[in-house]
Structure formats: structure tokens, C-alpha cells
């Protein structure tokens, strides 16, 4: 599988530039949305705009799988390092004492002739081994499978006006998405697609703001090479124009351990070490 993707990547990535190698279709868009965990191992990007749409200081994020991330200011000043643990689930058992199991990371999957993942394990069968930087919204744009499938019930969103765009020097597929009744976000309060249907999951933005209006749709862009959702914009509603915007700077470049320094020992740890 890895060799197949490396061969595919050689066809996509040119020297110093990126080539658009196939026309987008709705099924290919959905395939790209479910493929991200298998299309990159390290990622460096600048977050130009946060999901709330508020102005913020731009940050640079370095991610190395599994479960490592570095957040820094644009001048290289370290903000924080994230170190995650493997994702686990606890099986149901008659006595309720089953030990937790570590979910496997991305491995062998079925891909189509375009190199896109045709089917992937369910949410509780796969740990994508990316790291939560802020909240579940970050995990969703790094692995935007919720824009593709909604289990056996049908697609998670309708897709319109699909075309190729240049997003900060890289080819991306842009489309207007509207969530279906089957839309199943990774986390309802951090969904990529905001809609009134999320109220069924207990997310009612009109409870605090009776005048709140949900967006009519979202303009979304998927980076062709990685499958990452690099752009998301609410169309209409109270938060018209809000969303996120990423600039991908590097993919699959080596990232040494020095980028992810261990935190200094706490006072308690130092105290115990002297005993």
C-alpha cells in the first residue's frame, strides 16, 4: 500500500510544483475526503485563520505521526509541544472489566484506480494517529472523512459546484457542501459543517442567541495531495465568512526529535529524583 501511494505521489508531485492529474468528480471528492491518513506522514502548515473567524496571531504547526505536534510562532519561537497517547477503546464485557485495546493506525486499505481509499475501517476500529492541536475541529480538518461518508445510511453531505482551484500554491478541489440528515461529524460541537441538524445531538446555538441563523452551506477545499481540508467558509447565516484557512508548507519531510523537546521535569519529579 505504501509503495503504491509513493508511486502515485511521484505522478502527482513535480519538482518544485504540484500537478493536477485527474478531474474531480463527486465520488473522487468523497474518496479524497476519506483518504487523508494514508497520504502523508509529516505535515507543516501555517494556520492563517482560526475556525471562529476571529483575528488571531498566525501560527505554524509541525505534525509527525504518530502523535507528535509542535506549535510555534512564525519566527520559530516555540509555543508548545503536544505528545499524545495511542487511541484506545474499551470492549463491552459481561463483567465490565475488559481492559482497553489500542486501536491500530493506518495500514492496508482498499484503494481504487485513482489511489483513493474506497472503504476504511469504522471510527472505533482505527486510530488515525494524528494529534489534537486544540480541539476536535483540528482532527476533523486533518482527516475530513465526515465530508464523505455517514456509515451505511448514505453520504454525509451533498456536493455542488466542484472544481479545481489553486490554494496558496497547491491544487485543491473546491465544492459547496450541505450536510445531509445522515451527517456524522467526529464531534458535533466541532463539526466542519454547521447546520440546524446538529441540534439533535444537543448543539443548539439559538439557546444562547435566539437570533442565530445557521449557514446555508459551506465552501470547502481539499488539498489534492494530502486530502487535508485546507479551507472552510460558512456561506450565509450569522457567521457568514467564518471558517479556517491553512497554508501547507511541507509534506513528508523529515522532522527530527529536536523539534519536539521533552518538557522540563516538574518540581515534584525533581524532588522524587533526589530521594
N, C-alpha and C positions, 0 to 999 in steps of 0.2 A: 504493500500500500504506500509506504513512504517513498519507495523508488518510483512508483507511478506518479506520485504528486511532484517529485523532483523533476521528472521528465516533463510533466505538464507545465511546471513553473518555468522551465527553460523555453517553452514555446510562448509563454506569456510575457516574461520579463526580458527586455532587451538591455543592452549596455547603456546605463545612464538614463533609460526611459522605460515606459510601460506601454505595451501594445494591447489594444482591444482586439481580441482574437475570435470572438463569436458574438452574434447578435443576441441581445437579451429577449427572452420570452418570459411569460408569466411563470411557467414551470421551471425555467432556469433560474429566475429570480428566487423562487422558493427553495430550489436546490442550493443556491449560493447562501441563502439565509441559514440553512441547516448545516453548512459545511465548515464554518469558521474554525472550530477546534482542530481540524485536520489540515489547515492551510498555513499555519505559522507556529513557530516555537518561541521566538522572541519578537518583541514589538516595542518600538519607541514612537511616541506621539506627543504632540502639543495639544492641550485642551484649550481651544480658542474661546469657547463659550460653555457655561455650565447648563445643566438641564432646566434650571429655573428661569433662564433668560436674563438673570441679573448680571450686571457687570461684575467681573472678578479679575484678580490677577491671573494671567495666563500661567499654566504650569506645564512642566514636561514630565511624562511618565515613562518609565522603563519597566517592561514586564518580561520576566524569564520564567518559563514553565519548568518545573511545577511550583506554583505558589510563592513566587518572589516578585516584588514590585518596589520600585524606587520612585518617589515623587520629589521633584526639585524645582526651584525657581529657574527662569530661563538663563540666568547667569551661572547655573551649575550649583548654587547653594542647596544643600540637602535640606529637605523639609521633613521627610520621614521615610522609613523603610517598613514595608509590610512583609511579614512572614506568615504564611497560612499553614494550616494542617490539612491532611488529606480529608476529603469529604466522606462522611460515614452515614450509614443508616442502621437502624435497629430493627431486626426482623421481628415479626409477631411470633409469639410462642405461647404455649398453653399456660406455662407458669409465669410468663412475663419476665424471665431472667436471661433471655438470649443476649449474648454480647454483641456490640456494634460491629458492623462489617465495613471495611474500607471499599469505597466504590472504585472500580478500575478507571484509569484515564483513557484518553483517546487511543484507539488501537485499530484493528481491522474493521472496516465497514464496507458496505456495498456502494460502489460508485458507478455512475453512468458513463456514457461515452465522452461526456464533456469534462470528466473529472470531478463532478459534483456528487455529494453524498445523496444517495437515493433514499435510504432509510437509516435512522440512527436509533440507538437504544433509548428507552424511556428515561425520564428525568431522574428516577430513583434507581437507575441501573448504570449511570455514567457520571463520573466526576470529571468535568472538563478541565480541571487543574489550573484554570486562570484564577486570579486573586481579586477579592473585593477591595477596591480602592477607597470608595466612600460608602456606597450602598448597593442594593441590588440593581439599580439602574446601570451602574458601570458593568456589571456582569452581563446585563442584557445587551448593551451595545457591543460588547466584545464577542458575544455569542447570541446573535439575534434570531434564534430558532423560533421564537414566539411570533415572528413575522411570517413564518412559513406554515407550520402545522399546528393543529389543535387536537392531537390524538386521532382517534378513529372517526370523530364526528365531522371533520372537514377542515378546510383551510382556516387559519387564524385571521386572515384579512383579505379583502378584495383589493386587487391591484389594477391601477389605471395609469394611463399616460406614461408608460415605461419607455425609457430611452437612455442613451449613453451620455454622460457629462464628464467634464474634467473637474475633479475636485482637488484643488490645491496641488496640481501637477500629476495626479494619478487618475486613471479611468475609474469611473464609478457608474453604477446603474441607479438611476433616479426614478422614483414612481410615487404616485399619490395612493396612499393606503387608507382604508377604512376598516376598522375591526369588525369581524362578524360576531354573531351571537356565541360562537364557539371559541372566541379568542381566549387564550390561556396564558397570561403573562407569567414570567418567572416569579414576580411579586406584584400583586395588584396595586400596592401603593407606590411602586417604582416602575410601572408599565411604560413601555416605549410608546404605546398608542393609548391616549387618554380618551375615554368615552363614558357615556352615561351607563353603559352596561356593567361597568366596574362596581356600580352601587350594589349589585347582587353579592359582591364579595365584601361589603361593608365599607367601601370607599365612597363617601358622599361629600363632595366638595361644597355642595349647596347647604350643608348643615351649618357651616361657619359663615358662608357667604350666600345668602338666598338669591342674589343676583348673578351668581356664577353661571356662565354659559360654556358648555363643552365645545371643543373644536369640531368643525365639520369633517376634517380629515387631517392627515399628516403627510408632509413631503419628506421622503426618506431616501437616503443614498447608501448603497452598499459598495464598499471598496472591492473591485473585481478580484484582485489578487488574494486578499485575505478573508473576505466575507464579513469584515467588521462593519458595523453601522456607523459611518463617519459623520452623518448629518441627519438631524431630525428636527422638523419645524412644524409647529401646530398651525393649521390653516383655519382661521376664524375663531370665534369664541373669545372669552375673557383674556386668555393668554396668547392671543394671535402673535405669531412670530417667535415664540419662545421655543427652546429646544437645546440641542447641543451641536457642537461643531469641532471636529478633530482634524489635525494635520498629521498624517503619518509620515514620519521621517526615515524610519528604517525598519526592515523586516528580516528576520532570521540572521541578523548579525550577531557575532559572539558577544556575550556580556559576562565579564569576569566577576569573580566573587567580590572584588574590591568595590564594585558598585553597590553592594548590598551588605554594608558593615553590620556586625552584630551590635546590639545595644550595649552600652556600658553596664556593668553589674550594679545592681541596686545596693543601697546601704545594708539591707538585710542579708543579701548574698555575700557581701564583703565581710560582714560580721561573722556569718557562719563559717566562712573560709578561714578566719583567724582562730577559730576554736580548735 
